[in-house]
Amino acid sequence: MGSLESDHTDPLSTEFVYCNGAITEVLKYGSCKTRHDTLILVIPDSSLAAELDVFGINGQIEHKLTFLRKHVPRETHLVLIGHSIGCYIILEMMKRNPELKVLKAVMLFPTIERMAQTPQGRVVTPVICQLRYVAYFPVFLLSLLPESLKHGLVRLAVYIYSRLSPLSNFRTHCANAMYMGGQEMKKVLDRDNATIKKHLHKLIFYYGAADHWCPVEYYNDIKRDFPDGDFRLCESGFCHAFVLNAGAEVAKMVVKWISRDLRT
């Protein structure tokens, strides 16, 4: 989970906090306990933990809400930035805690509906939902490889499937990622139109032009259903896993979108 305060002149640092049954790594500028009135909170594609089903969908949502409750003052205004399933988590956070002072929520390549019906979902779902236990044995064998080779293989998998991240505990986190992915396929079904309608003026959606996790069809559907919403279609050729080769470009783009809200 990334945490970035509005005063970006502070050095980048890493902090580990115990949150909702999980040791959580927080990348941040400055301190989370701050007097600044605005906090930019980045919720990435999938973070993993070890207890209380934190790496399941519901656990991930409650994990983020617990983090805000314990580490961010209640009066702090929030700019939420989500990627992929992080966008689904943001909508659920806003739904479950209406008292969150959200100025803006940016949804990058949002997987917020019908995931199992997407081109990538139709390929992945049978594997992660039905065959994930069969896959544990080869994953165990892969965990015996040297660390440098394991990280190289994971980076290759990220590039191909846009679903995994390079992590230190290869065996455990691969299993957790498959579990999380299975929950995504089963639970991310209908779009939460009620929450979107309630917070429409705060939301910015950014869809990929060739994204197999949230196809252009979904962009056209949501734009038709909410004609007054802010829905943007990528014109720069960014892929779903943009962090691999276009992270800086997307970050600069998002800064332009939210700069006015940070000044007010």
C-alpha positions in Angstrom: 0.0 0.0 0.0 1.4 3.4 -1.0 0.9 6.6 1.0 1.9 9.9 -0.5 1.3 13.2 1.2 0.6 16.4 -0.6 4.0 17.9 0.4 6.1 15.8 -1.9 9.3 17.5 -1.0 9.9 15.0 1.9 12.1 12.0 1.2 10.6 8.7 0.3 10.8 6.1 3.1 9.4 2.7 4.1 7.6 1.9 7.3 6.1 -1.4 8.5 2.9 -1.2 10.6 0.7 -3.9 12.1 -2.7 -3.4 10.7 -5.8 -5.6 11.0 -3.8 -8.8 11.6 -1.1 -8.1 9.1 2.4 -6.6 8.9 1.9 -3.9 6.2 4.6 -2.2 4.3 3.8 1.5 3.7 5.8 3.5 1.2 5.5 7.2 2.0 6.6 10.8 1.8 6.7 12.2 5.3 4.8 10.8 8.3 1.4 9.2 8.1 0.6 10.9 11.4 0.7 14.5 10.1 -0.8 17.9 10.5 -1.3 18.2 6.7 -4.9 18.4 5.8 -4.7 16.3 2.7 -3.3 12.8 2.2 -2.9 11.0 -1.2 -3.4 7.3 -0.6 -2.4 4.9 -3.3 -4.1 1.5 -3.3 -2.3 -0.8 -5.8 -3.4 -4.0 -7.6 -3.1 -6.4 -4.6 -1.3 -6.4 -1.3 -0.9 -9.6 0.7 -1.0 -10.5 4.4 -1.1 -13.6 6.6 -4.0 -13.6 9.1 -7.7 -13.1 9.3 -8.2 -13.6 5.6 -6.6 -10.2 4.9 -5.6 -11.3 1.4 -9.2 -12.0 0.5 -11.4 -9.2 -1.0 -13.3 -8.4 2.1 -10.2 -8.5 4.2 -8.4 -6.2 1.9 -11.2 -3.6 2.2 -11.3 -3.8 6.0 -7.5 -3.7 6.1 -7.5 -0.3 4.2 -10.3 1.1 6.4 -8.4 0.0 9.6 -5.2 1.6 8.3 -7.0 4.9 7.9 -8.8 4.7 11.2 -5.5 3.9 13.1 -2.9 6.0 11.3 -4.7 8.9 9.6 -6.5 11.7 11.6 -10.2 11.7 11.0 -10.2 15.3 9.7 -7.7 14.5 6.9 -9.0 15.0 3.4 -8.2 12.1 1.1 -7.3 11.7 -2.5 -7.6 8.0 -3.3 -5.8 6.5 -6.2 -6.5 2.9 -7.2 -5.3 0.5 -9.8 -7.2 -2.6 -11.1 -8.8 -4.3 -8.1 -7.7 -1.4 -6.0 -10.5 0.6 -7.7 -13.1 -1.9 -6.5 -11.6 -1.6 -3.0 -11.9 2.2 -3.1 -15.6 2.0 -4.0 -16.2 -0.4 -1.2 -14.3 1.8 1.2 -16.5 4.8 0.3 -19.6 2.7 0.6 -18.8 1.2 4.0 -17.5 4.4 5.5 -19.5 7.5 4.2 -17.6 9.7 6.7 -14.3 9.4 4.8 -13.4 12.9 3.6 -12.7 12.0 0.0 -11.8 14.9 -2.3 -11.2 12.8 -5.4 -10.8 9.1 -6.3 -8.8 8.2 -9.4 -9.6 4.8 -10.9 -6.8 3.5 -13.1 -7.7 0.6 -15.3 -10.6 -0.3 -13.0 -11.6 -3.9 -12.5 -14.9 -3.1 -10.8 -17.3 -5.4 -12.7 -17.7 -8.7 -14.5 -14.1 -9.8 -14.1 -14.7 -13.4 -14.9 -16.4 -12.4 -18.2 -13.4 -10.4 -19.5 -11.1 -11.9 -22.1 -8.3 -12.4 -19.4 -10.8 -13.6 -16.8 -12.1 -16.4 -19.0 -8.6 -17.7 -19.4 -7.5 -17.3 -15.7 -10.7 -18.2 -13.8 -10.6 -22.0 -14.4 -7.0 -22.1 -13.3 -7.2 -20.0 -10.1 -10.6 -21.1 -9.0 -10.5 -24.8 -9.8 -6.9 -25.9 -10.3 -5.1 -23.6 -7.8 -4.4 -26.5 -5.4 -2.8 -28.6 -8.2 -0.6 -25.6 -9.0 0.8 -25.4 -5.4 3.3 -28.3 -6.0 5.1 -26.7 -9.0 5.0 -23.4 -7.1 6.8 -25.2 -4.2 9.4 -26.5 -6.6 9.9 -23.0 -8.0 10.4 -21.7 -4.5 13.6 -23.8 -4.3 15.2 -21.8 -7.1 17.8 -19.1 -6.4 16.3 -15.8 -5.4 17.5 -13.9 -8.5 16.0 -16.5 -10.8 12.7 -16.5 -8.8 12.4 -12.7 -9.1 13.1 -12.9 -12.8 10.4 -15.5 -13.4 7.9 -13.5 -11.4 8.7 -10.3 -13.4 8.1 -12.3 -16.6 4.8 -13.6 -15.2 3.8 -10.0 -14.4 4.5 -8.9 -17.9 2.5 -11.8 -19.4 -0.4 -12.0 -17.1 -0.5 -8.6 -15.4 -1.4 -10.2 -12.1 1.6 -11.1 -10.0 4.3 -9.0 -8.3 7.9 -9.8 -7.4 7.8 -10.8 -3.8 10.3 -12.2 -1.3 8.4 -15.3 -0.2 7.7 -16.8 -3.6 5.7 -19.9 -2.6 3.5 -18.3 0.0 2.7 -15.2 -1.9 2.0 -17.0 -5.2 -0.6 -19.1 -3.3 -2.1 -16.0 -1.7 -2.2 -14.2 -5.1 -4.1 -17.2 -6.6 -6.5 -17.1 -3.6 -7.1 -13.4 -4.0 -7.5 -13.8 -7.8 -10.1 -16.5 -7.3 -12.1 -14.3 -5.0 -11.9 -11.5 -7.5 -13.4 -13.7 -10.2 -16.2 -14.8 -7.9 -17.1 -11.6 -6.1 -16.4 -8.8 -8.6 -19.6 -9.2 -10.5 -22.1 -6.4 -11.0 -20.9 -2.8 -11.1 -21.8 -0.9 -7.9 -23.9 1.8 -9.6 -25.4 3.1 -6.3 -22.0 4.0 -4.9 -20.8 5.4 -8.2 -23.9 7.6 -8.5 -23.5 8.9 -5.0 -19.9 9.9 -5.5 -19.8 10.5 -9.2 -18.5 14.1 -8.9 -15.5 12.8 -7.0 -14.5 10.0 -9.4 -12.2 9.9 -12.3 -12.1 6.7 -14.4 -9.2 5.9 -16.7 -9.7 2.9 -19.0 -7.2 1.2 -21.3 -7.8 1.1 -25.0 -6.7 -2.6 -25.2 -7.2 -3.9 -21.7 -8.2 -7.5 -21.3 -9.2 -7.0 -17.7 -11.6 -4.1 -18.3 -12.3 -3.9 -22.0 -13.5 -0.9 -23.9 -17.0 -2.3 -23.9 -17.1 -1.7 -20.1 -15.9 1.9 -20.7 -18.7 2.5 -23.2 -21.3 0.9 -20.9 -20.4 3.0 -17.8 -20.1 6.2 -19.9 -23.6 5.5 -21.3 -25.0 4.8 -17.8 -23.4 7.9 -16.3 -23.2 10.6 -19.0 -22.2 13.3 -16.5 -19.2 11.3 -15.1 -15.5 11.7 -15.8 -14.6 8.7 -17.9 -11.3 8.8 -19.9 -10.0 6.3 -22.5 -6.2 5.9 -22.8 -4.7 7.4 -25.9 -1.1 6.7 -25.0 -1.0 2.9 -25.4 -0.5 2.2 -21.7 -1.1 -1.4 -20.7 -2.9 -2.7 -17.6 0.3 -3.3 -15.8 1.6 0.2 -16.6 3.9 0.2 -13.6 6.3 -2.0 -15.5 7.1 0.6 -18.2 5.0 3.7 -17.8 4.7 4.4 -14.1 6.3 7.9 -14.3 4.1 8.9 -17.3 0.9 7.8 -15.5 1.9 9.5 -12.3 2.5 12.8 -14.1 -0.9 12.5 -15.7 -2.7 11.8 -12.4 -1.0 14.8 -10.8 -2.4 17.1 -13.4 -5.9 15.7 -12.8 -5.8 16.2 -9.0 -3.7 19.3 -8.7 -6.8 21.6 -8.5 -8.3 19.6 -5.7 -5.0 19.8 -3.7 -5.0 23.6 -4.0 -8.6 24.0 -2.7 
